[in-house]
Amino acid sequence: MMRLALRTLRYRKSGFLATFVAVVFGTAIVMACGGLMETGIRSNVEPQRLAGSALVITGKQSHLRPDTEDATPLPERVGVPIDLLPQIRSVQGVTTAIGDYTFTAITTPTATDGGTGTGGGGTSGGGGAAGGTGSAGTGSTGGAGAAGTAGTGAAGTAGTGAAGTAGAGGAAGGVPVVAEGHNWSSAVLAPYHLSSGRAPRAGQVVVSSGTVGQQLTFLISGEPRTFTISGLAKGPEGHAFFNDSDAAQLVRNPGRFADIGVQVAPGTDLDAVRKQLQQLGNLTVTTGIDRGLAEHPDAESHRTALIAIAGSFGGIAAMTMMFVVASTLALAAQHREREFALLRGIGTTPGQVRRMILGEALLVSLPAVVLGCLPGIFLGRFLFDQLGAHGVASPVVEFSQGWIPFAAGAGAAVLAAIGAALIAARKSAKIRPVEALAEASLQRRWFSWIRLFFGLVALGGGLALLIVTATVMSGPLAASTAGPSVLCWAIGVALLGPFWTKAVLAFWRWPIQALTRVNGRLAIRNLSARSVALSAAVVPVMLAVGISTANLYMQTTQVHASSEAFTRDLRADAVLISDAGLSSKLLQQVRAVPGVASASSYVRSMGAVDDPRNAPWDEDGAPVVGVDAQGADGTAPVRLTAGSLQGLTGLTAAVPESMASKTGRGVGSDITMTLGDGTTVKLRVVATFAAERGYETIMLPASLVAAHTTDGLTRQLLVRAAPGADVRPALAKLAAAHPGVQVADRSALVATNVEDLQTQAWVNYMLVGMLIAYTAVSVVNTLVSTTLRRRREFALQRLTGSTRLQVLRMLTTESTLITLIGITLGTAVALACLLPFSSKVSGSAIPTGPVWIYLAIAGAAAVLTFGSTLVPATAALRHSPTQPSNTD
């Protein structure tokens, strides 16, 4: 039977080309997702600054809430208490343990560093000779520009300036360079070695490049501080080492090290030492390549997201591949009923038929798997680079794609082909020879109790998820049930496809028949008599339209609802922004600007509510917003319902009204929280405020939140102007005097608030787009194959007097009906998900988003349908109607 299968493929290449293409694409996608998952599981980050340590100790980046097994991830660097350092050094086998302070220190080049040049407002200035005299640049909105970068020769270094910061080249407007500051004693953890100069004393610093004796200014916690370069040390770039006493004063929390590097005696069992160290407290001890995670704690936080994305998308891709391969093989088997009837009539057994179909599937899938591995390698790397560029994956993590993703992609593709072949061969192998000869000329029966059962189960699941979404879920949580409901509705409609296509055809037949007349009547009768073939053509269109419309509009609706919930109470007219941090002195200067009614720091983080236990947040944690104490005219984006924010100082909090009602912890009560760095605090509630359900936050003093973030910086100041006052020019002048500070309108604050949602939306767009493209392969395969198999029908029409143009008009009408039916069913599937989701997220049943998204999806479905039908039909009609077809 294998020889027969091989000979069959020689004469039916076009029939199996669809399966070959589907397996190639499926293998590539599953293999790429396997590479992403392996990368997330390994999370290999090559250690640099800590490469000289045998073991690295950090705080555990998760918090186990009391009386529960739910662990909440901690987004900020936890650190290690300095009190543990003596205990760590006393562990048997440990020879040295050195604590590392880490803080943000942004360099601001001085005027003597660059050549002469002017620039500002986006205009780059040319630099003079290295070490020449620089002049101050002019900002685009007034005020002196920042100092420029060091000149590198006759031409200097060009740069840009914006909003009051001058351009580059000479002294005009240098671009600050972000670096990490550390205590000098931790330099041996890399290890760094002095190439010139000496260790830093008070007021001195060691860097990797520059000139000994040179003055270097750093922005630390928003304030400029000048240090003298005492030495140069070769090692990884982007790090500056200060005297230990200076570092302890510059770091926000001197009671905790960012990490501790440990050296052990030669021949010591590292695993034994690690176990002993982990018993000292809530610590994480790493060795080998995992030490790099201590340098980049954000890589660990991205790990779960990358694994989740790879797993969910890979699973959906594998199921989609199985569906596409099964549909193409089933369609090929359906078109070969005459062949199977003849084989059964001459004595071929059902087992032999099954083996022949299985052999054909293997002969097609195995070469396709080999070919699909090559694009899978590049696709995995491309997806990882894109995820890293958009903040979903950490760019410092090494992409890993070993033999496991290859095996997963190949195995999934081969298993899909085998399973699809067995399903396709079931009816053809079991049918009796006489019945096979009779059924070969009739339409294949689609109805079966198994298909009806699973179709009703899928529709029931979709209905259950719809009810749960509409009655139980709220806010962003509605996506957890609305998303899976799309698949349930789509599967249910696909399994009962002939029924739904007939129902929708009954709706569209009359307007189409009225517009197209004779061709319309012939097309409608054709499709009515071939309801199974019609369903096979409609279902891929329905899947593409339904899944893409639902997923894309879910994202646009959620982003819009989050923006609305945030801006509804946002009262800031301007925002000051700086990656280097904004100091309390600048805040006081802003408050003194004429026309400013109120100004407040603004910090965001995450935390966990330990008490009360019935707070309205899950194990992912509670969003935390830090603002300064303020009166009724303040900038805090809330509507107070009780209490006042004037007392929001020290260990206090303002909580949503819904939380106060649910837990009974109103004004005057106490709550217990664990902040983003693992610090547990007891807070007194001083106010409650109204909040949209699903978008609740907890409001704390800005200084408290900032002190428990990784960098300890306040990057935003909210400013509210007095009625009728325009404070933007004065704020721009003030910002120009502070390097790195920019003035923006409230849209920048809104964009920051929905940044995570925008990133999530981009990921969904990319992944859904790939699945749509893969589903489009199924649309093209199905329609092209179906059209080519109708050559006998077209020839008969032409022999009875129809012209080629009349046949094409009939097919155009059929394509129109297929497109309309597919779009109608797909839209119904999408609305079954979107209507309850939108009503719970935004309060309106109408999803939010541009209309062009839906029009683009419908247009793409129409182009695929018409192109996949008319192009092969035109090629088939070029032959004489009396010429026999080798595919019949």
Secondary structure, 3 states (H helix, E strand, C coil): CHHHHHHHHHHCHHHHHHHHHHHHHHHHHHHHHHHHHHHHHHCCCCCCCCCCCCEEEEECCEEECCCCCCEEECCCCCCEEHHHHHHHHCCCCEEEEEEECEEEEEEECCHHHCCCCCCECCECCCCCCCCCCCCCCECCCCCECCECCCCCCCCCCCCCCCCCCCCCCCCECCCCEEEEEEEHHHHHHCCCEEEEECCCCCCEEEECCCCCCCEEEEEECCEEEEEEEEEEEECCCCEEEECHHHHHHHCCCCCEECEEEEEECCCCCHHHHHHHHHCCCCEEEECHHHHHHHHCHHHHHHHHHHHHHHHHHHHHHHHHHHHHHHHHHHHHHHHCHHHHHHHHHCCCCHHHHHHHHHHHHHHHHHHHHHHHHHHHHHHHHHHHHHHHHCCCCCCCCCCCCCHHHHHHHHHHHHHHHHHHHHHHHHHHHHCCHHHHHHHCCCCCCCCCHHHHHHHHHHHHHHHHHHHHHHHCCCHHHHHHHHHHHHHHHHHHHHHCHHHHHHHHHHHHHHHHHHHHCHHHHHHHHHHHHCHHHHHHHHHHHHHHHHHHHHHHHHHHHHHHHHHHHHHCCCCCCEEEECCCCCCHHHHHHHHCCCCEEEEEEEEEEEEEEEECCCCCCCCCCEEEEEECCCCCCCCCCCEEEEECHHHCCCCEEEEEHHHHHHHCCCCCCEEEEECCCCCEEEEEEEEEEECCCCCCCEEEEHHHHHHCCCCCCCCEEEEEECCCCCCHHHHHHHHHCCCCCEEECHHHHHHHHCHHHHHHHHHHHHHHHHHHHHHHHHHHHHHHHHHHCCHHHHHHHHHCCCCHHHHHHHHHHHHHHHHHHHHHHHHHHHHHHHHHHHHHHCCCCCCCCCHHHHHHHHHHHHHHHHHHHHHHHHHHCCCCCCCCCCCC
